[in-house]
Amino acid sequence: NACIGIGQTLIERGHQCYFIITNEKYIGNFSKFGFKELLLLINNDDDDDDRKTTEEQNVEPKTSSSNHPNANDEKLINELNTSGILSARSSLEKLDLYDRHKNKDYYAKQLTIDLIKWNSQIAKMIDVEKPDLIIVDHMLVVPCIAYGKIPWSFLWSANPIPLYRFSKKLPPPFSGYPIDDQSKWSEFFEVLENSTRPSLQYYQNLLNKECGYLETVDHEQFLFISPYLNIYGYPKELDYTDVIELPSNFIQLDAFCRYETEKFELPNEFRCKIQSNDKLIYLSLGTFGSCNVELMNQIILAISTKSKYKCIVSMGPLYEKIKLANNVWGKSYLPQTKILSLVDLVITHGGNNTITETCLAGKPMIAIPMFVDQYDNAQRIQEKGYGYRFDQTNQFDQIKFLSLIDNIINDDEQMKKHCQQMAK
């Protein structure tokens, strides 16, 4: 989503943009915005076809009856629900999932395997297309880009705390700890520095080595920062520059908001239920978060049976298991940027795209974080007065949850004005 948003802006300025895609199921997701698509093929490293666009390969876009790109990815969905990443475990406990010694399914492992196979293909694509700039939105950077001759920019589409290289002036990345209470910082930093960071460094070095490059990762490196240009999207009202500054080759953008090309209207059967004084809530826990079906259904049940509000739900890939009600409407996938302007409150997982897009729309939030930077975003939203953080517990606290909704919609005029001012 971040890449689409920045790509649309580049096209408007007369540039041509190519997207490298890694799976046939994503074909068409980018061309509809005016981008060229280049498809990587796992098993055809030496085939000339691996340098062709999807149009030249005559590959048709994949379609799904659910219209959700991850609807048929059963392996990914199963891993999400069995790993504990969506559970009520604390942010500290979930760091074990990012330790290669403790998690045999550590996400960077498979990424590295794939990138080793793709490095030569990407190098050929670069040689053929001869881009003036390469933009990378990825935790690992293929060596042909990182050490190549073409200038490249690192694009960070998450909470910016990791960009500050584990500065002790800020809470630990992925902790969600308050900025004015350092009592738990040291324990979290210790785990980050002794397991999380070395695990990611290991796979970047392995990627370098297997592709014929030196293992050159700085022992303090977490993200692979570009020596040329680094771009991140985060509203300045939420950013941490009031505490510490980034180097001059970092550019902050308020949002990477994509422009949806398709028209959207609420269906008549739901629109006719909305009265002039009704309040409307939008619920989206993201593609991954919505796979926590139990939590999704608890939220919908609370809103539908214990409140008078109407609700729009982005149901996600497990849409068939989500139980809607008379005052609730939803689909597996919704054009979020078209919906935000229609609602009074957004309930989110705290993902960066939703946070930035909601800020741009000037709407208050309730953030329910589940993993990594979602904790930091939820905490920052609450600290800066743009919404509330609501943490998962083993027993869903319906009373507290509904009281937060009521407070925002009915009472907290200052918060609503605060959000509207940020959107201007």
N, C-alpha and C positions, 0 to 999 in steps of 0.2 A: 504493500500500500504506500509506504514512504517513497519507494522508487518510482511508482506510478505518478505520485504527486509532483516530485521534482522533475520527472521526465516530461510531464505535460507542460510545465513552465519552460523547459528548454525548447520544446517544439514551438511554443508560442513565440519564442525569440529567434526562430529560424533554424534551429539545430535539428539534425537527424539523430534519432536515438534507437539503439539496438538493445534488446533484452536477451541475455543468454538464459535459456530455460532448461531444466534438468529432467523433465518428465512430460510425456505426451499429453497427460491429463490437463496440463496447464496451457496447452496450445489454444490460442484464441483469446486468452485472458488479457493479453497485452496488445495484440494487433487491433483490437476494437477501439483502443485509445490512440491509434495512429503510429504505434511503434512497430519496428521490424523485429521478428523473433528468430533467434538462432537456437536450434535444438541440439543438446549434447546427447551422444549415444554411448552407453556404457561399453559395448562390446565391439565398436568399430573405430578404434583409435586411428587406424591407418587408412580408413576409407575416405575418399574425397567428399562423399556425401556429408561427412560430419562438419563441413564448412558451409553448407548451404542453409538458406533460410527455410523456415517451415513451408513457405509458399513454393519454393523450388523443389522441396522434397514431396510436394503434393500430399502433405499430412493434414488431415481434416481435424478441426477442433473436436475434442471429446465433449460429449453431452451427457447430462445426468438428469434424471427426472426430478431430483431434489433441487437442482441448481446450486448445490454446494460443492465446491471443488474437492473437499475431503470426505465426501459422503461414502465413498467406497474404500477408503483407506482403513481397513479393519485392523491391520497390524498396529498402526499408529494409535488408533483409538483404544485398542486393548492395552498398549503400553502405558498410555495416559492413566487408565483406570486401575492398573495393577502396580504402578511404580510408587504411588503415594504422593505424586507431585500435586494432585488436585485436592489432597486431603486437608484436614484441619491441623496437621503437624506444623510446628513453628518454622519460621524462616531459617533458624539455626539448624534445626534437625534436618531440613531439606537440603542443606549443603552437602550431605553425604551423596546425593544424587549427582553431584558435579565433581566427585572424587573418583578417578579412574581405578583406584585400588578397591573401592567399596561398591562400585556400580559397574557390573559387567556390560550393561547396556548404555554406558555413558554416551551421550549424544554425539560428542566430537569424534568418537571412534569410527562410526560409520561415515560421518562426513569426510574424515581423512581418507578412508578407503576410496570413496567416490572421487574426491578431488585429485588423488594420485592418478586415477584413471583418466580424469578429464583435463589435467594440466596441459598435455600435448595438444589436445583438441582446441582448448582455449587459445593456446599459443598460435595455432594455425589460423584460427578465426581472427586474431589480432593482426596477423601478418597479411591476411587477405583484405580485411575491412579497413585497416590502417586508421584507427580512431585517433582523435586529437586528445581525448581524455577518457579514462576508464573510471567508473564509479563503482565501488565495492561496498555492499551492505551485507557483511558476513563476519562471523567471529574468526574464521580462518581465512587467510588470503593465499591464493595459489601463487607459487613462486614466479611463474612466468609474468604475473602482474607486479608482484611486490618488488622483484629485482629486474624488471624489464626496462625498456627504453621509453615507453609511453608514460607520461605523467598520470598518476592515479590519485583519486580522492577516496578517503575512507568515509563512509556514510553510516552514522549511528542513529538508529531509529528506536532507541530505548531511553530510559531515564539516564541523564548525563553523569551521574556520580562516578561510574567507572572511568570516565575520561580524565578524571583528576588523579589517576595513578595511585589510588588508595591513600589519598591525603588524610592525615589524622585531624584535619580541620572539619571534615565532614563525616557523617555516619558511614559505617561500612556499606559498600554496595550490596544490594539484595537483602538487607537486613530489615528495612522498614523502621529503623530505630529513630527516635526523635532527635532533632538537631540540638536541642537544649538539655539533653540528658545523656551523658556519656558513660553511665554506670555499666552498661553491657557491651560497650564498643570493643574493648580489648579482647574479649573472648571470641567475638565474631571475626575480628581482624586476624586473630591467630589461625583460625581454621582457613580463612581465605588465603592467607599467605603461605600456609604450609601444605594445603591440599588442593584447593580450587584453582589457584593461579598456576601452580606447577603442573596440574593435570592438563590445562589448556596449552601451556608452553610445550609440554611433551609432544602433543599432537601437531602443533605447528612445526616443531623441529623435525618430527618424523616425516611430515609432508615435505619439508625442505629437502631432507636427506634422500627420500625415495625418488624425488624428482631431479636429483643430481646437484643440489645446492648445499651450501654449508649450513650447519645448525647455528644460526646467528641470533637466536632470540635472546634479547636482554633479560637478565634474571628478574628484573622489576617489571617486565612487560606483561600486561594482561591482554589488552586489546592491541591489535597490530595497527598502530597509528601511522598515517601517511606522512612522509617528509614534505609533501607538496601542499595538500589541503585536506582539512577534516571538517565535515559538515554534520551538524546534529539539529534535530528538530525538537524544540521544547519552548513553551511560552516563557518569555523573560520574567513574567510575574512569579513563575514557579522555579526558575533557575537558581543556581547556587552561587551566582556571581556576586551576591551581596556578602558572601563569605570569602570566596577565593576566585581568582581570575584564571582563565585558560590562556595558552600561548597565542600569538598573533595569527598562526595558520589554522585556527579554529573559527568557524562561522556558525553562529546561532541563527536558526530560523524559528519563527513562532510555531509553524506547523508545516507538514508535508501534505496537506489536504488534497486528495484527488478529487477531480470533478467527474461525477457520474454522468455518463452520456445517455443513459436510458431514463425515460420519464417514469415517474412513480406517483401513484395515487392510492390512498387507502381504499380497500374494497367497500362497495356500497353497504354490504351487510354489517360491516363494523362501523363505518362512518355515520350511518343513520342512528347508531346508538349513542353517539357523542353529542351531548347537549352543550349549550353555549357556556355554562358555568362549570363544566366537567374539567378535571385535571388529568393530564395524560402523562404516563410514565413509559420510558423506553428501557427495556432490559436486554443487555447483551453482555455475556461473559466471554465473548470471543470464541473462536473456533475450538480451542483446546478447553477452555473453562466450561463451555456448554456441554462438554462430555461428562461433567459431574451432574448427571441426570437427577440425582437425589436433591442436590442443592437447587437446581433449576426449578424442580417441581415444588420444593418448599417455599421458594420465593413467590412463585405464581399462586400457590395455595393461599399464602398470607394476604397477598394483594386482592385476590378474587373473592375471598370469603370474609375478610376482616376489614376491608376498606371500601370506599365508594369510588376509587379511582379506576380509570381505564388504563390498559397496558398493551404496548406493542412489544413483541418478543422476537428477537433473532434466535431461532431455535437450534441452529448448528447441525452438524452431521448426524446426530442421533435424534433428529426431529420427530421420528415416529414414536419415541419414548417420552416425549414431553407432553404433559397433560394441560391443555388450555381450558378456559372457562368462558362463560357468556360475556364477561367484560374484558376479555383478553383475545387478541388476535396476533398471529405470528406466522412466519415462514422459516424454512431452513436457512435461507440467506436473504438479507435485506440490504438495500442501498443506504447505508447508515447516514451518509452526509445529507441525503434528501429528507431523512426522518427527524434529525436532531432539532431542526427549526420548528417542528410541529409540537414538541413535547415541553413539559414543565420540569421534568426531572429525569436524570439518566442514572440507571443502576448498572455499574460496570465492574469488570474484573481488575481494572486499573492498568490495562494495556496501553502502551504509549500512543498508538494511533487513536484509540477512543478518547483518551485524556485530551490530546491536543485538538482533536476535532470538536469535542464538546466545549472546550474553552473558546474555540473560535465561534461556536454557536451561542456562547454566553449562557450556558445552562449549568445549574448546580448538580453535583454528583453524590452518589453513595458508592464508594469503591470497596469491593470485596476481594482482596488480593489472594492469590494462590501460589505464585512462584516468582522468583528472581525480582526484576525491577518493579513488578506490580506492588510489592510491599512499599517500596520507596515512593512510588507515585501516590499510593493511597495516603501515606503519611504526609506527603508534601501538600496534597489537596486539603487535608484537614488543618495542617499548620498554617496555611496561607488563607484559610477561610472561604474556600470554594466548594466545600462539601464535607462529608463525613467518611471516616474509615469504619468499616464493619467487618471484624475478623470472624472467620469461621470458628465454630466450636463443635465439640462432639454432639451437642444438642442444639439445634437451631433455635436461637432466641427470637421467637416471633414478636414478642412484646417490644423488645428493644428495637428490632428492625422496623416495625411499623411506627414507633415513636419518632425515629429519625426521619422517615418519610413525611409524617405529619408536621414535624417541626420545620422542615424545608418548605413544604408546599403552603402551609397555613400561617406560619409564624415568623420565619426568618427573612424578613424583607431586606435586611442589610446584606445577607448572603446573596440574595438574588440580584440586588443592585451591584454588588461587588463583581459578580459573574458577568453582568451586562456591560460593565465598564471595561472589563478585560477584552471583550469581544470587539470593542470599538477601535 
